[in-house]
């Protein structure tokens, strides 16, 4: 049984500032170590739950954050960017289930630590008329390949978002936000213990046939992106097939993977 660990950085315990997750800031080195440690906790839990192999996808920024020299030797790392499936690269390689580690809530979420969706250029993201964050978008990509999301870790806001959308998954809160840039945080050791236990339970449930079903969007998929400025919408509207409504562009695709590619192209055009 192969498990994918899809890792982001904003949901890591202790992270409350963009300085913590920006490679050009001195604080980043500390927090990439903590990101690696939380991923390792998930690897240990997945293996103890019955995983035979583990693939880790580094999904933060350019995908060059996890310290491979400190990664659990049982895992294999997907690193770098761009790639067709972005944050869940490798989900199409025979994966049985996915664990989201270090995730954050969607843009605009109250008390969501560093809450955003994909980049600062996205005010809101819509799929088939409903608001989505990275958790939902990536879960839908996984569902396209008939793979369920088994677990999420991050702050309490992303845990609530994930459970509301995906159902009875393992949700591990390692911090409780009191605003976008403030949170009550577990110490690293305690956070990693919780992640280990959550990952072990998640994979054990999959083994026992008790995992939640894959999350699937009905096709065709209509993507909507709200931009913070009309200038960005001007550029995004150059995407072939896109429709413009003020600062929102919409794009309809045959499936969610094509919608993802349309979104990334629109964001590149927006500048």
C-alpha positions in Angstrom: 0.0 0.0 0.0 1.4 3.3 -1.1 0.6 6.6 0.8 1.1 10.1 -0.4 2.0 12.8 2.1 1.2 16.2 0.6 3.0 18.9 2.6 2.5 22.6 2.9 4.2 25.0 5.4 1.7 27.6 6.7 0.0 25.0 8.9 3.2 23.8 10.7 3.2 24.3 14.5 4.6 27.7 15.4 4.2 29.3 12.0 2.3 32.6 12.3 4.2 35.0 10.0 5.1 35.1 6.3 8.7 35.6 7.5 8.5 32.0 8.8 7.7 30.5 5.4 9.7 32.9 3.0 13.1 31.6 1.9 14.6 35.1 1.8 14.0 35.5 5.6 16.4 34.2 8.3 13.5 32.6 10.2 12.7 30.3 7.3 15.6 27.9 8.1 14.1 27.1 11.5 10.6 26.4 10.1 11.7 24.2 7.2 13.3 21.9 9.8 10.0 21.9 11.7 8.2 21.2 8.4 10.5 18.2 7.8 10.0 17.0 11.3 6.2 17.0 11.0 6.4 15.2 7.7 8.7 12.6 9.3 6.1 12.1 12.1 3.5 11.4 9.4 5.8 9.0 7.6 6.3 7.1 10.9 2.6 7.0 11.5 1.8 5.9 8.0 4.3 3.1 8.1 3.2 1.9 11.5 -0.4 2.0 10.2 0.5 -0.4 7.4 1.9 1.7 4.5 4.5 -0.2 2.5 5.8 2.8 0.7 5.5 6.6 1.2 5.8 9.4 -1.3 6.2 13.0 0.0 5.2 15.9 -2.2 6.7 19.2 -1.1 3.9 21.6 -1.9 5.0 24.9 -0.5 6.0 27.7 -2.8 8.5 26.3 -5.3 8.6 22.9 -3.7 12.1 23.1 -2.3 11.6 23.2 1.5 11.8 19.8 3.0 15.4 18.9 4.0 16.0 15.6 2.2 19.0 14.9 4.4 16.7 14.7 7.4 13.8 12.9 5.7 12.8 9.5 7.0 14.7 6.9 4.9 11.5 5.0 4.1 10.1 8.0 2.2 10.7 9.2 -1.3 10.6 13.0 -2.0 8.9 14.8 -4.9 10.5 18.3 -5.0 10.7 21.2 -7.4 8.2 23.1 -9.6 6.3 23.3 -11.8 4.6 20.0 -12.1 1.2 19.0 -13.7 -0.5 18.1 -10.4 1.3 20.7 -8.2 0.7 20.2 -4.5 -0.4 16.5 -4.9 2.2 15.4 -7.4 2.4 11.6 -7.5 -1.2 11.0 -6.6 -1.6 9.4 -10.1 1.2 6.8 -9.3 -0.9 4.1 -7.6 -1.5 5.8 -4.3 -4.1 4.3 -2.0 -4.6 7.4 0.2 -3.3 10.9 1.0 -2.3 12.8 4.1 -2.3 16.6 4.1 0.3 17.9 6.4 0.9 21.6 7.3 -2.2 22.9 5.6 -4.1 26.2 6.1 -7.6 27.5 5.7 -8.9 29.2 2.5 -8.7 32.9 1.9 -10.8 35.1 4.2 -11.4 32.4 6.9 -11.8 34.0 10.3 -9.0 33.0 12.7 -7.3 31.1 10.0 -3.5 31.4 10.4 -2.0 32.8 7.2 -5.3 31.9 5.5 -5.1 32.3 1.7 -5.8 30.3 -1.5 -2.9 29.4 -3.7 -1.4 32.9 -3.8 -2.0 36.5 -2.8 -3.4 37.1 -6.3 -6.5 35.0 -5.4 -9.2 36.7 -3.4 -11.5 33.8 -3.7 -11.6 30.5 -5.7 -14.8 28.9 -6.8 -15.5 25.4 -8.2 -18.9 24.7 -9.6 -20.2 27.8 -7.8 -18.9 26.9 -4.3 -15.9 28.5 -2.5 -12.8 26.3 -2.2 -9.4 26.5 -0.7 -6.3 24.4 -1.3 -7.7 21.6 0.8 -10.8 21.2 -1.3 -9.0 21.8 -4.6 -6.3 19.2 -3.9 -8.8 16.8 -2.5 -10.8 17.0 -5.7 -7.6 16.3 -7.7 -7.0 13.3 -5.6 -10.7 12.2 -6.1 -10.2 12.5 -9.9 -7.7 9.6 -9.5 -10.1 7.8 -7.1 -7.9 8.4 -4.1 -9.3 9.5 -0.7 -7.8 12.1 1.6 -7.4 10.4 5.0 -6.0 13.2 7.2 -5.3 16.9 7.5 -3.0 18.7 10.0 -2.7 22.4 10.5 -4.7 25.0 12.5 -8.2 24.5 13.9 -9.7 26.5 11.0 -8.3 24.1 8.2 -9.4 21.1 10.3 -13.0 22.4 10.4 -12.9 23.3 6.7 -11.6 19.8 5.8 -14.1 17.9 8.0 -17.0 20.0 6.7 -16.1 19.2 3.1 -14.6 15.7 3.3 -16.4 14.1 6.2 -14.9 11.8 8.8 -11.2 12.2 8.1 -8.5 12.4 10.8 -8.1 16.1 11.7 -5.1 17.1 13.7 -4.9 20.7 15.0 -1.4 21.7 16.0 -2.4 25.4 16.7 -5.4 27.5 17.3 -5.5 30.8 15.5 -6.8 33.9 17.2 -6.3 35.9 14.0 -4.4 35.7 10.7 -1.1 36.3 12.4 -1.5 34.9 15.9 -2.2 31.5 17.4 -1.9 29.3 20.5 0.7 26.7 19.3 1.7 23.3 20.5 5.5 22.8 21.0 7.0 20.8 18.2 7.4 17.5 20.0 3.7 17.5 21.1 2.6 18.5 17.6 4.6 15.7 16.0 3.2 13.2 18.4 -0.3 14.2 17.4 0.5 14.0 13.7 2.1 10.5 14.2 -1.0 9.2 15.9 -3.3 10.8 13.4 -1.4 9.3 10.5 -1.3 5.9 12.1 -5.0 5.9 12.7 -5.7 7.2 9.2 -3.8 4.5 7.4 -5.1 1.8 9.8 -8.6 2.9 9.0 -7.8 2.6 5.3 -6.5 -0.9 5.8 -9.7 -1.8 7.7 -12.0 -0.4 5.0 -13.1 2.5 7.2 -11.6 5.4 5.3 -13.8 8.2 3.9 -14.6 8.0 0.2 -12.7 10.0 -2.5 -14.0 13.5 -2.9 -15.2 14.0 -6.5 -16.6 17.1 -8.3 -19.3 16.7 -11.0 -18.1 17.3 -14.5 -17.7 19.6 -16.3 -16.0 21.8 -13.7 -16.5 25.5 -13.7 -13.6 27.4 -12.2 -14.0 31.0 -10.9 -11.2 33.2 -9.7 -11.7 36.6 -7.9 -8.7 38.9 -8.3 -7.8 41.8 -6.1 -7.5 44.2 -9.0 -9.1 44.7 -12.4 -5.6 44.8 -14.0 -5.0 41.2 -12.9 -8.4 40.2 -14.3 -7.4 41.9 -17.5 -4.5 39.6 -17.9 -6.3 36.4 -16.7 -9.1 37.0 -19.2 -6.6 36.3 -22.0 -6.9 32.6 -21.1 -8.7 31.0 -24.1 -12.2 30.1 -23.1 -12.3 32.4 -20.1 -15.3 34.6 -19.3 -14.9 38.0 -17.5 -17.2 39.4 -14.9 -15.7 42.4 -13.2 -12.7 41.2 -11.2 -13.8 37.5 -11.6 -12.9 35.2 -14.5 -14.6 31.9 -15.1 -13.4 28.9 -17.1 -15.2 25.6 -17.7 -13.1 22.4 -18.1 -13.9 18.8 -18.8 -12.4 17.8 -15.4 -10.8 19.2 -12.3 -7.2 18.4 -13.5 -7.8 20.6 -16.6 -9.4 23.2 -14.4 -6.3 23.3 -12.3 -4.1 23.9 -15.3 -6.5 26.6 -16.4 -6.2 28.2 -13.0 -2.4 28.2 -13.0 -2.4 29.6 -16.5 -4.8 32.4 -15.6 -2.7 33.3 -12.5 0.5 33.4 -14.7 -1.3 35.7 -17.1 -2.5 37.9 -14.3 1.1 38.6 -13.3 
